[in-house]
Amino acid sequence: MSTSNPSTPIPPLTAQPQLLETITSILTSSKTPPLQSLKPYIPHLSQTLLLSILTAKTLASQPTTLFSFFKWLQSNSPTLTQSPQPLLAVLPSLFTHNKFADAKSLLVSYIASDRGNQLHRLILHPERDLPRPSKALLDTSIGAYVQLGKPHLAAQIFNKMKRLRYRPNLLTCNTLLNALVRCPSSHSISLSKGIFQDAIELGVSPNTNTFNVLIYGYCCENKFKEAIEVLSRMREFGCLPDNVSYNTILDGLCKKGQLAEARKLLLDMKDKGLHPNRNTYHVLVCGYCKLGWMKEAARVVELMTQNNLLPDIWTYNMLIGGLCKEGRIEEAFRLRDEMKKSKLLPDAITYNTLINGCFEWKNSMEAFRLIDEMGEKGVKPNAVTYNILIKWFVKEGNMDEASDTVRKMEENGFSPDCVTYNTLINGYCKTGNMAEAFRMMDVMNRKGLKMDSFTLNTILHTLCEEKKLNEAYKLLNSASKRGYFIDAVSFGTLIMGHFKNEKVDKALKLWDEMKEKQVTPSIITYNCMIGGLCQYGKTDQAIDKLNELLESGLIPDETTYNTIIHGYCREGNVEKAFQFHNKMVEKSFKPDMFTCNILLHGLCQEGMLDKALKLFDTLVSKGKDVDVVTYNTLISSLCKKGRFEDAFDLLADMGKKKLAPDQYTYNAILTGLTDAGKIKEAKEFLLKLDETGKTFEQLLQITKEQDIAMHEALAESDPNSIAYSKRINQLCSEEKYKDAMDMFEESKQKGIALTKSVYTNLMDGLIKRRKSISRAPL
């Protein structure tokens, strides 16, 4: 019988052995059997018969034929290969003949469409008529599931290998570990550590790559101490750390601002005979740029050049990013030009960094010009470009434009990602549209985008702002149980929320809980805690947190120091504030204008005005910057002491320095004059301001701290005060401002306190009077 002739009569359905023989004969007829000639037999094939063909002894030695036949069946009769049994029948021959790549391709193809995970269940719990899964099957299946982004299913198969005492291949272990540590889940990293221990017990000999994956996992959890311990442990297994080992930890330390620890590790790296490579230098540049230490970043680039490693586009992009972050946009553009001279063309990252910098520093016109330039230079915008635009529209409160940009993004072939949706969620939260924020979260879920820590922290922040602290805490716990990364920002947000709502004890408990869960606080988290403690008169406890911060290898910033100085001043302990200030200066802390203003205010609050003036003179003589707040602090204190001549000298000095007085300056002088009974001088001062065209609208913004009517409570209870206040307000409403000012002077001579509304109405009247004069014809 000619097996290649399609017109060959088909054996009756009852003659299954004959059908089996015919098909196997066709398949074994040559090295490349005519598969199309099998088409007439397909309708008569049952799964039982197919399994007999796939396990036939005559085909067992022909894995290539079996592979081709199975692939052909998948295309021509997919229903026959829908269940896992045929696949499991064809794989043993492939494994026996070391056709692992073909076996894996069949597994990947099947798993991709196996929505019910039937194959996974059969591998873990094989049916009675199936043989026990082989080591090769389990090993290859792990790789297939990892390739398809299902490392947790792969981990279960690994556990099956462990139960059967099969030793997995080293490559399989490394692949699985790498996939697990890169999953956005704390559970995955914990699972990877267990799998590593199990692999060792099964006799797997790890290599440097294995340990590098573990190091990466520890760094993801900010457990740098444990990551460094892995470097030592490697030697126990005959492995030596490489540049990747050190660079991974250096990257983690630099990202968290732990530069002191990074320096130690870099020295250890050199001691071990490893030379920093390009990635090492890039990690350091990145760390310094993140902290805004641009001089140090530039020094690293110089060192890099001295070691015959020229800066590449990544180096330039990182430096440009650091400059943009510091608001040094012009320098960033100059660096871009220098980059061009080095024959390095700006790429999408360069443009995105500059565009984002321009938006952040209020130069949207230049940002849009750069977007146009991208097109002209043939640099295509990417998803990041659209996300930057969306972020800017959200920042401007223009949610309609933000949504429209998302639509354009999709039209141009870019799918909105987690960053896109997180930005929109943030925008909707800020505008109070929580319904739309939660709808965006639903869209994320439908698209398979998992809510990350940024999404979580955005919602936590909104709940804290709305004083829904219990709901925020419940969300934190539920997210943790679901395996989301709960980071320092999550806890910091709740800690800050509780401090704002005067729940100090709960804030302290949250700090302890964060430590128990081994979440490493960042400099921002420490600043939140230190700020909260100082706010509630617990500055000494804040010092404990500062010491803890230093011990952890973090570097305090200006906010840290200024907060503690302010805390001591708030408690009236100016001497301690100065002692702390001097001690920190010895440790390279550079006081800024804010620091000086805090100290000046502290001295004035404690009645040490002469010391404050002396400090002011020292600052000016050393060329230190002073601002309106500096002058307001001193002018207010001078006026309270009745030293009006000195106060007016400072006011004149402000003019020389081109510092414009604000409502606080004027209110301080008016308050001082009226409280001293100098009504005539107060009136003259007001009229002088009116004549010089000063903006009186500013004077209406009277704050509680600088209330002109210091005896407001008395004014509301004294009959004379009520009567005078009522009459002056009536005269103002009738626009009889001269009469109102006369009555105002009379009340002051009699020592009668007036309500705040009197001062407001008088100022308002003078504004109207000035406007009417300015509109009068010449």
Salt bridges, closest charged atoms under 4 A:
ASP198 OD1 - LYS162 NZ 3.33
GLU221 OE1 - LYS193 NZ 2.83
GLU221 OE1 - LYS223 NZ 3.76
ASP251 OD2 - LYS255 NZ 3.13
GLU261 OE2 - LYS264 NZ 3.46
ASP268 OD1 - LYS272 NZ 2.72
ASP312 OD2 - ARG278 NH1 3.57
ASP312 OD1 - HIS282 NE2 3.33
GLU331 OE2 - ARG328 NE 2.90
ASP337 OD1 - ARG336 NE 3.33
GLU360 OE2 - LYS391 NZ 3.25
GLU360 OE1 - LYS395 NZ 3.34
GLU366 OE2 - ARG369 NH2 2.61
GLU373 OE2 - ARG336 NH1 3.29
GLU373 OE1 - ARG369 NH1 2.89
ASP404 OD1 - ARG407 NH2 2.48
ASP404 OD2 - LYS408 NZ 3.63
GLU410 OE2 - LYS447 NZ 3.37
GLU411 OE2 - ARG407 NH1 2.54
GLU436 OE2 - ARG439 NH2 2.70
GLU465 OE2 - LYS500 NZ 3.38
GLU466 OE1 - LYS468 NZ 3.25
GLU513 OE2 - LYS517 NZ 3.47
ASP540 OD1 - LYS576 NZ 3.44
GLU548 OE2 - LYS515 NZ 2.57
ASP610 OD1 - ARG643 NH1 3.15
ASP646 OD2 - ARG643 NE 3.17
ASP653 OD2 - LYS657 NZ 3.29
ASP690 OD2 - ARG769 NH1 2.79
ASP690 OD1 - ARG770 NE 3.88
GLU697 OE2 - LYS771 NZ 3.34
GLU734 OE1 - LYS736 NZ 3.40
ASP742 OD1 - LYS683 NZ 3.60
ASP742 OD2 - LYS738 NZ 3.67
GLU746 OE2 - LYS750 NZ 3.27
ASP764 OD2 - LYS768 NZ 3.85
